[in-house]
Amino acid sequence: MTALDARIDEQLRPFAAALALIRTIPGLKRRAGECVLAEVGPTMTVFPSAAHLCSWAAICPGQNETGGKSRSGKTRKGNRWLRGALTEAAWAAARTKHSYAAGQYRRLPGRRGKKRAIVAVSHSLLIAVYHVLHEGVAYRDLTAAHLDRLAPNQLTRYLVKRLERLGRKVTLEPSGLAA
């Protein structure tokens, strides 16, 4: 095992900078980062956008619509090595504290289910990989509260409904603090 690890390290030595950038993304540590780098490559010149990369990897929601009626939104098969590494990384990223991936994961399972939530997080991770490698900068996390700041009224309605389901009466009044 150590001999194989040494050989992998030797083969990845020319791509150390790209691997270091990938490893700044939550969930993508040593093995997952190596697998993503091996499958995607160190430069993003092949892909015109992050959407093209996600489509090529088949880590994007499917769209099957005919006659105005939506059908299955299953993802395609795609690259199984990349999908496996991103799924594993998404589970790890969903458990990191105060990260965007964790916030995204916490919002989705109630509506969509755990597995679809993980596919959504892995999609976000692949988009992050694209931007990190394309721009050559380290990952900058938006934090878990980012999604709440996007739609504060929607979050307020959701939390009020949740408290009312618990049998509480809720009265909202503005505070003097600006959020």
MODELLER restraints for C-alpha pairs under 7 A, 6 or more apart:
rsr = mdl.restraints
at = mdl.atoms
rsr.add(forms.Gaussian(group=physical.xy_distance, feature=features.Distance(at['CA:15:A'], at['CA:42:A']), mean=6.78, stdev=0.5))
rsr.add(forms.Gaussian(group=physical.xy_distance, feature=features.Distance(at['CA:18:A'], at['CA:42:A']), mean=5.89, stdev=0.5))
rsr.add(forms.Gaussian(group=physical.xy_distance, feature=features.Distance(at['CA:18:A'], at['CA:133:A']), mean=6.56, stdev=0.5))
rsr.add(forms.Gaussian(group=physical.xy_distance, feature=features.Distance(at['CA:19:A'], at['CA:33:A']), mean=6.48, stdev=0.5))
rsr.add(forms.Gaussian(group=physical.xy_distance, feature=features.Distance(at['CA:19:A'], at['CA:34:A']), mean=6.84, stdev=0.5))
rsr.add(forms.Gaussian(group=physical.xy_distance, feature=features.Distance(at['CA:19:A'], at['CA:37:A']), mean=6.87, stdev=0.5))
rsr.add(forms.Gaussian(group=physical.xy_distance, feature=features.Distance(at['CA:21:A'], at['CA:132:A']), mean=6.51, stdev=0.5))
rsr.add(forms.Gaussian(group=physical.xy_distance, feature=features.Distance(at['CA:21:A'], at['CA:137:A']), mean=6.83, stdev=0.5))
rsr.add(forms.Gaussian(group=physical.xy_distance, feature=features.Distance(at['CA:21:A'], at['CA:138:A']), mean=5.27, stdev=0.5))
rsr.add(forms.Gaussian(group=physical.xy_distance, feature=features.Distance(at['CA:22:A'], at['CA:28:A']), mean=6.75, stdev=0.5))
rsr.add(forms.Gaussian(group=physical.xy_distance, feature=features.Distance(at['CA:22:A'], at['CA:33:A']), mean=6.00, stdev=0.5))
rsr.add(forms.Gaussian(group=physical.xy_distance, feature=features.Distance(at['CA:22:A'], at['CA:129:A']), mean=6.28, stdev=0.5))
rsr.add(forms.Gaussian(group=physical.xy_distance, feature=features.Distance(at['CA:22:A'], at['CA:132:A']), mean=6.89, stdev=0.5))
rsr.add(forms.Gaussian(group=physical.xy_distance, feature=features.Distance(at['CA:23:A'], at['CA:29:A']), mean=5.03, stdev=0.5))
rsr.add(forms.Gaussian(group=physical.xy_distance, feature=features.Distance(at['CA:23:A'], at['CA:30:A']), mean=6.96, stdev=0.5))
rsr.add(forms.Gaussian(group=physical.xy_distance, feature=features.Distance(at['CA:23:A'], at['CA:33:A']), mean=6.03, stdev=0.5))
rsr.add(forms.Gaussian(group=physical.xy_distance, feature=features.Distance(at['CA:24:A'], at['CA:138:A']), mean=6.11, stdev=0.5))
rsr.add(forms.Gaussian(group=physical.xy_distance, feature=features.Distance(at['CA:24:A'], at['CA:139:A']), mean=5.58, stdev=0.5))
rsr.add(forms.Gaussian(group=physical.xy_distance, feature=features.Distance(at['CA:25:A'], at['CA:139:A']), mean=5.63, stdev=0.5))
rsr.add(forms.Gaussian(group=physical.xy_distance, feature=features.Distance(at['CA:26:A'], at['CA:93:A']), mean=5.20, stdev=0.5))
rsr.add(forms.Gaussian(group=physical.xy_distance, feature=features.Distance(at['CA:27:A'], at['CA:89:A']), mean=4.43, stdev=0.5))
rsr.add(forms.Gaussian(group=physical.xy_distance, feature=features.Distance(at['CA:27:A'], at['CA:90:A']), mean=6.16, stdev=0.5))
rsr.add(forms.Gaussian(group=physical.xy_distance, feature=features.Distance(at['CA:27:A'], at['CA:92:A']), mean=4.86, stdev=0.5))
rsr.add(forms.Gaussian(group=physical.xy_distance, feature=features.Distance(at['CA:27:A'], at['CA:93:A']), mean=4.22, stdev=0.5))
rsr.add(forms.Gaussian(group=physical.xy_distance, feature=features.Distance(at['CA:28:A'], at['CA:89:A']), mean=5.41, stdev=0.5))
rsr.add(forms.Gaussian(group=physical.xy_distance, feature=features.Distance(at['CA:32:A'], at['CA:85:A']), mean=5.18, stdev=0.5))
rsr.add(forms.Gaussian(group=physical.xy_distance, feature=features.Distance(at['CA:32:A'], at['CA:89:A']), mean=6.53, stdev=0.5))
rsr.add(forms.Gaussian(group=physical.xy_distance, feature=features.Distance(at['CA:35:A'], at['CA:82:A']), mean=6.77, stdev=0.5))
rsr.add(forms.Gaussian(group=physical.xy_distance, feature=features.Distance(at['CA:35:A'], at['CA:85:A']), mean=6.53, stdev=0.5))
rsr.add(forms.Gaussian(group=physical.xy_distance, feature=features.Distance(at['CA:36:A'], at['CA:82:A']), mean=5.91, stdev=0.5))
rsr.add(forms.Gaussian(group=physical.xy_distance, feature=features.Distance(at['CA:36:A'], at['CA:85:A']), mean=6.86, stdev=0.5))
rsr.add(forms.Gaussian(group=physical.xy_distance, feature=features.Distance(at['CA:39:A'], at['CA:82:A']), mean=6.29, stdev=0.5))
rsr.add(forms.Gaussian(group=physical.xy_distance, feature=features.Distance(at['CA:42:A'], at['CA:133:A']), mean=6.78, stdev=0.5))
rsr.add(forms.Gaussian(group=physical.xy_distance, feature=features.Distance(at['CA:43:A'], at['CA:133:A']), mean=6.18, stdev=0.5))
rsr.add(forms.Gaussian(group=physical.xy_distance, feature=features.Distance(at['CA:43:A'], at['CA:134:A']), mean=6.47, stdev=0.5))
rsr.add(forms.Gaussian(group=physical.xy_distance, feature=features.Distance(at['CA:44:A'], at['CA:130:A']), mean=6.67, stdev=0.5))
rsr.add(forms.Gaussian(group=physical.xy_distance, feature=features.Distance(at['CA:44:A'], at['CA:133:A']), mean=6.51, stdev=0.5))
rsr.add(forms.Gaussian(group=physical.xy_distance, feature=features.Distance(at['CA:44:A'], at['CA:134:A']), mean=5.35, stdev=0.5))
rsr.add(forms.Gaussian(group=physical.xy_distance, feature=features.Distance(at['CA:47:A'], at['CA:53:A']), mean=5.83, stdev=0.5))
rsr.add(forms.Gaussian(group=physical.xy_distance, feature=features.Distance(at['CA:50:A'], at['CA:127:A']), mean=5.44, stdev=0.5))
rsr.add(forms.Gaussian(group=physical.xy_distance, feature=features.Distance(at['CA:50:A'], at['CA:130:A']), mean=5.71, stdev=0.5))
rsr.add(forms.Gaussian(group=physical.xy_distance, feature=features.Distance(at['CA:54:A'], at['CA:60:A']), mean=5.77, stdev=0.5))
rsr.add(forms.Gaussian(group=physical.xy_distance, feature=features.Distance(at['CA:54:A'], at['CA:123:A']), mean=6.83, stdev=0.5))
rsr.add(forms.Gaussian(group=physical.xy_distance, feature=features.Distance(at['CA:54:A'], at['CA:126:A']), mean=6.70, stdev=0.5))
rsr.add(forms.Gaussian(group=physical.xy_distance, feature=features.Distance(at['CA:57:A'], at['CA:78:A']), mean=5.31, stdev=0.5))
rsr.add(forms.Gaussian(group=physical.xy_distance, feature=features.Distance(at['CA:57:A'], at['CA:79:A']), mean=5.75, stdev=0.5))
rsr.add(forms.Gaussian(group=physical.xy_distance, feature=features.Distance(at['CA:58:A'], at['CA:75:A']), mean=6.20, stdev=0.5))
rsr.add(forms.Gaussian(group=physical.xy_distance, feature=features.Distance(at['CA:58:A'], at['CA:76:A']), mean=5.37, stdev=0.5))
rsr.add(forms.Gaussian(group=physical.xy_distance, feature=features.Distance(at['CA:58:A'], at['CA:77:A']), mean=6.43, stdev=0.5))
rsr.add(forms.Gaussian(group=physical.xy_distance, feature=features.Distance(at['CA:58:A'], at['CA:78:A']), mean=4.74, stdev=0.5))
rsr.add(forms.Gaussian(group=physical.xy_distance, feature=features.Distance(at['CA:59:A'], at['CA:75:A']), mean=6.59, stdev=0.5))
rsr.add(forms.Gaussian(group=physical.xy_distance, feature=features.Distance(at['CA:59:A'], at['CA:123:A']), mean=5.53, stdev=0.5))
rsr.add(forms.Gaussian(group=physical.xy_distance, feature=features.Distance(at['CA:60:A'], at['CA:75:A']), mean=6.22, stdev=0.5))
rsr.add(forms.Gaussian(group=physical.xy_distance, feature=features.Distance(at['CA:60:A'], at['CA:123:A']), mean=6.23, stdev=0.5))
rsr.add(forms.Gaussian(group=physical.xy_distance, feature=features.Distance(at['CA:61:A'], at['CA:73:A']), mean=5.85, stdev=0.5))
rsr.add(forms.Gaussian(group=physical.xy_distance, feature=features.Distance(at['CA:61:A'], at['CA:74:A']), mean=6.34, stdev=0.5))
rsr.add(forms.Gaussian(group=physical.xy_distance, feature=features.Distance(at['CA:61:A'], at['CA:75:A']), mean=5.35, stdev=0.5))
rsr.add(forms.Gaussian(group=physical.xy_distance, feature=features.Distance(at['CA:62:A'], at['CA:73:A']), mean=4.32, stdev=0.5))
rsr.add(forms.Gaussian(group=physical.xy_distance, feature=features.Distance(at['CA:62:A'], at['CA:74:A']), mean=5.12, stdev=0.5))
rsr.add(forms.Gaussian(group=physical.xy_distance, feature=features.Distance(at['CA:62:A'], at['CA:75:A']), mean=4.95, stdev=0.5))
rsr.add(forms.Gaussian(group=physical.xy_distance, feature=features.Distance(at['CA:63:A'], at['CA:73:A']), mean=5.35, stdev=0.5))
rsr.add(forms.Gaussian(group=physical.xy_distance, feature=features.Distance(at['CA:64:A'], at['CA:70:A']), mean=6.12, stdev=0.5))
rsr.add(forms.Gaussian(group=physical.xy_distance, feature=features.Distance(at['CA:64:A'], at['CA:71:A']), mean=5.27, stdev=0.5))
rsr.add(forms.Gaussian(group=physical.xy_distance, feature=features.Distance(at['CA:64:A'], at['CA:72:A']), mean=6.02, stdev=0.5))
rsr.add(forms.Gaussian(group=physical.xy_distance, feature=features.Distance(at['CA:64:A'], at['CA:73:A']), mean=6.33, stdev=0.5))
rsr.add(forms.Gaussian(group=physical.xy_distance, feature=features.Distance(at['CA:65:A'], at['CA:71:A']), mean=5.65, stdev=0.5))
rsr.add(forms.Gaussian(group=physical.xy_distance, feature=features.Distance(at['CA:86:A'], at['CA:122:A']), mean=5.32, stdev=0.5))
rsr.add(forms.Gaussian(group=physical.xy_distance, feature=features.Distance(at['CA:87:A'], at['CA:118:A']), mean=6.64, stdev=0.5))
rsr.add(forms.Gaussian(group=physical.xy_distance, feature=features.Distance(at['CA:87:A'], at['CA:119:A']), mean=6.81, stdev=0.5))
rsr.add(forms.Gaussian(group=physical.xy_distance, feature=features.Distance(at['CA:87:A'], at['CA:122:A']), mean=5.73, stdev=0.5))
rsr.add(forms.Gaussian(group=physical.xy_distance, feature=features.Distance(at['CA:90:A'], at['CA:118:A']), mean=5.98, stdev=0.5))
rsr.add(forms.Gaussian(group=physical.xy_distance, feature=features.Distance(at['CA:90:A'], at['CA:121:A']), mean=5.64, stdev=0.5))
rsr.add(forms.Gaussian(group=physical.xy_distance, feature=features.Distance(at['CA:90:A'], at['CA:122:A']), mean=5.09, stdev=0.5))
rsr.add(forms.Gaussian(group=physical.xy_distance, feature=features.Distance(at['CA:91:A'], at['CA:118:A']), mean=6.67, stdev=0.5))
rsr.add(forms.Gaussian(group=physical.xy_distance, feature=features.Distance(at['CA:93:A'], at['CA:101:A']), mean=5.81, stdev=0.5))
rsr.add(forms.Gaussian(group=physical.xy_distance, feature=features.Distance(at['CA:93:A'], at['CA:102:A']), mean=6.25, stdev=0.5))
rsr.add(forms.Gaussian(group=physical.xy_distance, feature=features.Distance(at['CA:94:A'], at['CA:101:A']), mean=5.46, stdev=0.5))
rsr.add(forms.Gaussian(group=physical.xy_distance, feature=features.Distance(at['CA:94:A'], at['CA:102:A']), mean=4.05, stdev=0.5))
rsr.add(forms.Gaussian(group=physical.xy_distance, feature=features.Distance(at['CA:94:A'], at['CA:105:A']), mean=5.82, stdev=0.5))
rsr.add(forms.Gaussian(group=physical.xy_distance, feature=features.Distance(at['CA:95:A'], at['CA:102:A']), mean=6.01, stdev=0.5))
rsr.add(forms.Gaussian(group=physical.xy_distance, feature=features.Distance(at['CA:96:A'], at['CA:102:A']), mean=6.13, stdev=0.5))
rsr.add(forms.Gaussian(group=physical.xy_distance, feature=features.Distance(at['CA:98:A'], at['CA:143:A']), mean=5.53, stdev=0.5))
rsr.add(forms.Gaussian(group=physical.xy_distance, feature=features.Distance(at['CA:98:A'], at['CA:144:A']), mean=5.06, stdev=0.5))
rsr.add(forms.Gaussian(group=physical.xy_distance, feature=features.Distance(at['CA:99:A'], at['CA:141:A']), mean=6.44, stdev=0.5))
rsr.add(forms.Gaussian(group=physical.xy_distance, feature=features.Distance(at['CA:99:A'], at['CA:143:A']), mean=4.47, stdev=0.5))
rsr.add(forms.Gaussian(group=physical.xy_distance, feature=features.Distance(at['CA:99:A'], at['CA:144:A']), mean=4.91, stdev=0.5))
rsr.add(forms.Gaussian(group=physical.xy_distance, feature=features.Distance(at['CA:100:A'], at['CA:141:A']), mean=6.30, stdev=0.5))
rsr.add(forms.Gaussian(group=physical.xy_distance, feature=features.Distance(at['CA:100:A'], at['CA:142:A']), mean=5.57, stdev=0.5))
rsr.add(forms.Gaussian(group=physical.xy_distance, feature=features.Distance(at['CA:100:A'], at['CA:143:A']), mean=4.52, stdev=0.5))
rsr.add(forms.Gaussian(group=physical.xy_distance, feature=features.Distance(at['CA:100:A'], at['CA:144:A']), mean=4.37, stdev=0.5))
rsr.add(forms.Gaussian(group=physical.xy_distance, feature=features.Distance(at['CA:101:A'], at['CA:121:A']), mean=6.01, stdev=0.5))
rsr.add(forms.Gaussian(group=physical.xy_distance, feature=features.Distance(at['CA:102:A'], at['CA:144:A']), mean=6.36, stdev=0.5))
rsr.add(forms.Gaussian(group=physical.xy_distance, feature=features.Distance(at['CA:103:A'], at['CA:144:A']), mean=4.19, stdev=0.5))
rsr.add(forms.Gaussian(group=physical.xy_distance, feature=features.Distance(at['CA:103:A'], at['CA:145:A']), mean=6.97, stdev=0.5))
rsr.add(forms.Gaussian(group=physical.xy_distance, feature=features.Distance(at['CA:104:A'], at['CA:121:A']), mean=6.87, stdev=0.5))
rsr.add(forms.Gaussian(group=physical.xy_distance, feature=features.Distance(at['CA:105:A'], at['CA:117:A']), mean=5.73, stdev=0.5))
rsr.add(forms.Gaussian(group=physical.xy_distance, feature=features.Distance(at['CA:105:A'], at['CA:118:A']), mean=6.86, stdev=0.5))
rsr.add(forms.Gaussian(group=physical.xy_distance, feature=features.Distance(at['CA:105:A'], at['CA:121:A']), mean=6.50, stdev=0.5))
rsr.add(forms.Gaussian(group=physical.xy_distance, feature=features.Distance(at['CA:108:A'], at['CA:117:A']), mean=5.40, stdev=0.5))
rsr.add(forms.Gaussian(group=physical.xy_distance, feature=features.Distance(at['CA:109:A'], at['CA:117:A']), mean=5.68, stdev=0.5))
rsr.add(forms.Gaussian(group=physical.xy_distance, feature=features.Distance(at['CA:132:A'], at['CA:138:A']), mean=6.05, stdev=0.5))
rsr.add(forms.Gaussian(group=physical.xy_distance, feature=features.Distance(at['CA:132:A'], at['CA:139:A']), mean=6.12, stdev=0.5))
rsr.add(forms.Gaussian(group=physical.xy_distance, feature=features.Distance(at['CA:148:A'], at['CA:155:A']), mean=6.59, stdev=0.5))
rsr.add(forms.Gaussian(group=physical.xy_distance, feature=features.Distance(at['CA:160:A'], at['CA:170:A']), mean=6.52, stdev=0.5))
rsr.add(forms.Gaussian(group=physical.xy_distance, feature=features.Distance(at['CA:164:A'], at['CA:170:A']), mean=6.96, stdev=0.5))
